[in-house]
Amino acid sequence: MNIKTTAERIAEALLAVKAVKLQPNTPFTWASGWKSPIYCDNRITLSSPSVRTLIKEELANVVRNSFGDAEVIAGVATGAIAQGALVADLLGLPFVYVRPQAKDHGMGNQIEGELPQGSKVLVIEDLISTGGSSLKAVEALRQAGSSVLGMVAVYTHGFPQAVEAFEQATVPLITLSNYDTVITEALATGYISQEDESLLKEWRKSPATWTGKP
């Protein structure tokens, strides 16, 4: 019997609830303007109790096994707020979340919640694209006097610039699943064809300039 890896189980779940959608022939347009054959919205997983639990438990397992001395869990707003809170609850740890920027009213907080100086923080993220917004959260936590142990994310597109950015920021990154595994699972279940697979692989080589099928 073939036992699926965590990456395969998460990829299968993301596809099943349509948190990940693949449209090689009718690409999506991202906020950046990039044309993309894939769209990922992991907030959809929150509406499925079984998938929500799977992701929560697997994120918590990574924290236990790789970042066992974490004192605080931080979620990156807005996509990872709920998932981060679920993980913190399961682990019995305090939770905070980090906004893209400080509020322009009230207390002007960028970090919401109680974060003692010198806290060892583990960051939860839902999606890693270029890594820019995720690492802004890390910088905010560091400026607040915290020690960021690393980041655990549900999924990554695996862009080389993201890998490089995390290395330069000295932030260990572990993801539950990734682009290659999603494509393999989608092909195995008939979600995509081999021709689609070729288009999807071409996109990953140069996502900023990819335009779709000629």
NORUR-V169679 format. One record per backbone hydrogen bond with DSSP energy under -1.0 kcal/mol. CO is the residue of the C=O (numbers start at 1). NH is the residue of the N-H. If there is no record, write none. Layout:
BEGIN
CO | NH
CO | NH
END
This chain:
BEGIN
5 | 9
6 | 10
7 | 11
8 | 12
9 | 13
10 | 14
11 | 15
12 | 16
13 | 17
14 | 19
14 | 20
19 | 41
21 | 39
28 | 36
30 | 33
34 | 30
36 | 28
37 | 23
39 | 21
41 | 44
42 | 45
43 | 46
44 | 47
45 | 48
48 | 52
49 | 53
50 | 54
51 | 55
52 | 56
53 | 57
54 | 58
55 | 59
56 | 60
57 | 61
58 | 62
59 | 63
60 | 64
61 | 65
62 | 66
63 | 67
67 | 70
72 | 122
73 | 96
74 | 124
75 | 98
76 | 80
78 | 81
80 | 84
81 | 85
82 | 86
83 | 87
84 | 88
85 | 89
86 | 90
87 | 91
88 | 93
94 | 73
96 | 75
97 | 112
98 | 77
105 | 108
109 | 103
110 | 99
112 | 97
116 | 119
119 | 147
120 | 71
120 | 72
121 | 149
122 | 74
123 | 152
124 | 76
125 | 154
128 | 157
131 | 135
132 | 136
133 | 137
134 | 138
135 | 139
136 | 140
137 | 141
138 | 142
139 | 143
140 | 144
141 | 146
142 | 145
145 | 118
147 | 121
150 | 123
151 | 174
152 | 125
153 | 176
154 | 177
155 | 128
156 | 179
159 | 163
160 | 164
161 | 165
162 | 166
163 | 167
164 | 168
165 | 169
166 | 171
167 | 170
172 | 151
174 | 153
178 | 182
179 | 183
180 | 184
181 | 185
182 | 186
183 | 187
184 | 188
185 | 189
186 | 191
186 | 192
193 | 197
194 | 198
195 | 199
196 | 200
197 | 201
198 | 202
199 | 203
200 | 204
202 | 206
206 | 209
206 | 210
END
